[in-house]
Amino acid sequence: MSDACVIVPALDAAATLGAVLDDLHMHMPALEVVVVDDGSRDDTARIAREHGATVIAHPTNLGKGAALLAGLEEARARGKRVALTVDADGQHPAAEAKALLEVDAPERALVLGVRDLDRDGAPRANRVSNGISNFFLSRFAQRTLHDTQCGLRRYPVAETLALGARGRGYDFEAEVLLRALWSGMTVVERPVRVLYPDDRITHFHVARDPWRIIRTVVAALGDHWLRAPHDHASSGHDASGA
C-alpha cells in the first residue's frame, strides 16, 4: 500500500525501539516509518535513523498527541493517505498493525485496535483507567466503545487532521475518536493482541491521564454542542433557498 506509512511516537525508547522497527520492516517492508522523537534524553533518534526510519525530533517533550500530530502532518506532506500508529515500547506487534492495515474498511475510516486487557496481562491500573475512559466516552459518543486508549490505530491522514483536535497529550487519541464520530466518519473496531512485558516502560499516568482525557473530551463536547445549532441553521437556510 504505497499511500500508507507507520508513525511511531517515541520518548526515551532507545531500549525497545530497534526491535520495534525491525519487526515493522519484517512484516511491512514497503512502508515508510516515521519516528517522532518527543524530546528524548537517550539515543532514540539515533537508533531510529540506524534502523531506516525518518525522524522528526522535538527539542522538548510536547506530549504524545503533539507527536502523533507531527507524524500525521509529515505523512500528509509525503502524500500518504493512511497512517498506522504503533507505540515504541514493543506493546504492538507488527503483525497486528499489518492486520489493521488490511481491515476491509473504507480508506477514510478510522480503524481502532481493541485489546483484551485481561487476556493480554495488562496491569490492573491500566484495566481500571481504560474502563473509566471507555465508560465516559461511550456515553459522550452515544455508542459503545470497547477500547478508547489503544495506540494501535489506522488513521485516514487528511480527514484526521481536518478534525482540528486540540489535545496534545494522551487526550489526543480520545478527542480524535469522538470528533471523528461526530463528523460522520466511519469508525471500525478490530480485536488485536498486545504485549505487556514485565520490564515495559510506559509514560501513561494511570491516575492522572484518564481525567485529563475526560476534561479534554468535555471541552470538545462543548464545541460540538455550540456548533450544532449553527450547523442546523445553515442547513435549513440552504434547503429553503434551493
C-alpha positions, 0 to 999 in steps of 0.5 A: 500500500504505497499511500500508507506509512507507520508513525511511531511516537517515541520518548526515551525508547532507545531500549525497545525501539530497534526491535520495534522497527525491525519487526515493522520492516519484517512484516511491512517492508514497503512502508515508510516509518516515521519516528517522532522523537518527543524530546528524548534524553537517550539515543532514540533518534539515533537508533531510529535513523540506524534502523531506516526510519525518518525522524522528526525530533522535538527539542522538548517533550510536547506530549504524545498527541503533539507527536502523533500530530507531527507524524500525521502532518509529515505523512500528509506532506509525503502524500500518504493517505493512511497512517498506522500508529504503533507505540515504541515500547514493543506493546504492538506487534507488527503483525497486528498493525499489518492486520489493521492495515488490511481491515476491509474498511473504507480508506477514510475510516478510522480503524481502532485496535481493541485489546483484551486487557485481561487476556493480554496481562495488562496491569490492573491500573491500566484495566481500571483507567481504560474502563473509566475512559471507555465508560465516559466516552461511550456515553459522550459518543452515544455508542459503545466503545470497547477500547478508547486508549489503544495506540494501535490505530489506522488513521485516514491522514487528511480527514484526521487532521481536518478534525482540528483536535486540540489535545496534545497529550494522551487526550489526543487519541480520545478527542480524535475518536469522538470528533471523528464520530461526530463528523460522520466518519466511519469508525471500525473496531478490530480485536488485536493482541498486545504485549505487556512485558514485565520490564515495559516502560510506559509514560501513561499516568494511570491516575492522572491521564484518564481525567485529563482525557475526560476534561479534554473530551468535555471541552470538545463536547462543548464545541460540538454542542455550540456548533450544532445549532449553527450547523442546523441553521445553515442547513435549513437556510440552504434547503429553503433557498434551493 
